[in-house]
Amino acid sequence: SLLGLILVLGAAWFSFKKDRKIFLAVGWFFLAMIPHMGLIPVNAILFEHWLYISLLGWIMLVPILWDYLKNERARQIMMVGFLVMVVLFSGRTIMRNGEWGNGLEFFMNEIEHNPDYDGSYNSVGAYYYGEGRYEEAESYLLMALEKNPDSLIYYVNLGRNYAAMGDNDRAVDYLNQALEKCPDCTAIQGYLEELVLE
């Protein structure tokens, strides 16, 4: 992939001298992709909506290349290729919309594709908590905390979940751990006081 990147960047540099519109389109794509190429670590999985801005570069490139193609046969081939890409992107969008339609299904899919990302486990736990399925929420919230023990919100979520389960001792324990990480968090202090008074 590094060789491909070098070739595309070389072509972009060549296009800078020949036609700056092509350079702009290819440059737009790569500049918008830099945060998502893995050169800079990002604590998230790749989300396809991150690609929208970079795809504008390829969209700009279509009419530019159309102007370069004088042969009608070449234009027809380009149009068929473009339509195939639109159909493929549309199909993938429809499939992805089905996944987005159900929060639980979406995050389970994210866990399947990136089991190391703690945020998806927390989201599944929060979903189960909202549904009143506290035992299932507990297991996912514990997995999120195991993957990222520095996250304050995971301690809070576990504390709230244990409180909902009626296990105030564990709820207080997790909320105290959250309070150690953020001594000035008045919301956690208030929640702890409510549990202690019960």
N, C-alpha and C positions, 0 to 999 in steps of 0.2 A: 504494500500500500504506500510505502514511502517513495518507491520508484514512481508510482502513478501520480503522487502528489508533486514530485519534482517535475515530471513531464508536463502536468497541467500548469504549474507555475512558470515553467519555461515557455509554454505556449502563450500564457498570459503576457509575459515580458515581450515576446515577439510581437504579439498583437498590439502592445503599447506603441510600438514604432509604426505599425501598419495602420491600425484603426483603433482609436481610443475608446470607441463605443464598445467594442468587444472586450477591451481591457476593463472597462467599467463594469460590464456584466459579470465577467469571470471574477474580477476583484471583489465585487459586491458579495458574490457567493462565498468566497473564501474568508473574507473579513467577518461576515456574519456567522460562519462556521467555527471560527477560532475557539470560542469558549466551549464548544462541544466536541472538539477533536481529541480530547484527552491530553492535550499538552499541559493544560492547567487542571489539576484534580478538582472535580465538582462533587459534592456530597449528594448526588442524586443520580437516578437512572436516566437514560436518554428518553425524553418525551418527544414524540413526533411534532408537537406544536412548536418546538424550538426551531424547526426547519422552515417555517413559513417565511421568515424574513430572508433567509438565504436563497430560497427557491425563487424569489423575485429576480435574482441574477439570471437564472436560466430562462425565466419568462421574458426578460429583456433581450436575451440572446436570440430567441425565436425570430422576431421580426428583422433583427440585424442580419441573421443568416439568410432569411428569405430574400432580402435585397441583394445579397451576394449571388444567389443562385439564379442564373439566367435561363437555364435549361428547364423546360416544363416537366420533363421526367424526374429530374432531381427534386423539383419542388413538390411533385406528387409523393415521392418517397419520403421527403421530409414531413409532409403533412400526415401521411399514414403513421410514421413514427411518433409524431406529436400526439395524434389521436390515440394510439396504443398507450402512450404514457398517461394521458388523461383518463382513459378507461381503467388502467391499473391503479392509479392514485385514487380514483373514485371508488373502486371496489374495496381497496384497503381502508378508505375513510368510512365506508358503510360498515365494514366489519368492526372497525375500532369504535364506531358510535354504538354498536351493540354492546361492547364491553363497558363503555361509559354509562350505559343506561342503568346499570346496577352497580352501586358502590362496592358492595362486597365482592361481586364477581370481578370487577376491575382490579381491586387491590390483591385479590387472590392470584390473578393473572400476573400482576407485577411481582409478587413473591415468587411465583414459578420461574419468571425470567431473570430475576435478580434477588436471590435469596439472602444476600448480604446487606440489603438496604433496610435499615431499621424502621424508617418512616412508614413503610407499607404495613409492617406488623402492628405498629401503633394505630394506624388507620383502621385495620381490621378489628383490633381491640376496641377502638372507639365506636365502631359500627355495632359490634355485639353489645357493648355497654348501652348504647342508645336503644337497642332492641330489648334490653332487660335480660340478656343472656350472659350473666356475669361470670359463670365458670369458663365459658368459651373466651370471653373478653380477657380474663385473667391469664390464660395460657399465651395469648398473643401479646399482651402487654409485657409479660415476663420475658418473652423472646425479644421484644424491642429493647427492653432494658439490658438484657444480656449482650446484645449487639452494640449498644451505645450507653454505657453506664454513666456518661457525663450529661445526659439529657435530663434537664429538670422536669420537663413536662411528663416524662414517663413515670417518674416517682409520684407526681401529682395524680396522674391518671390511675395508677395502681391504688393509691390511697383512696381515691373517690370510688373505685370499683369495690375495694374491700369494705368500705363504709356501706355501700349499697347491698353488699352480701351480708351485712350485719356483723362483720368481723372488725370491730373497732380497734382492737389491739394492733392488728396488722395495718389497718388504715392509718393509725397514729404513727406507727413506726415509719411507714413510707413517707408520710407528710413531714415528719421530723427530718428525714433524710433530705427531702426537698428543701426544707427551711435552712438546713446547714449549707446547702448550695446557694441559697438566696435569702439571707437573713432579713432583708428589707421588704420581702414580698408580703404585703399586708393581706392579700387574698388567701394565701396559704395559712397565715396566722389566724385569720378569722375562721377558716374552715376547721383548723385544729381546735380552736376554742369551742366551736359548736360540738365537735365529737367528744371532747373532754367533759362538757357539761351534760351530755346525754346519760 
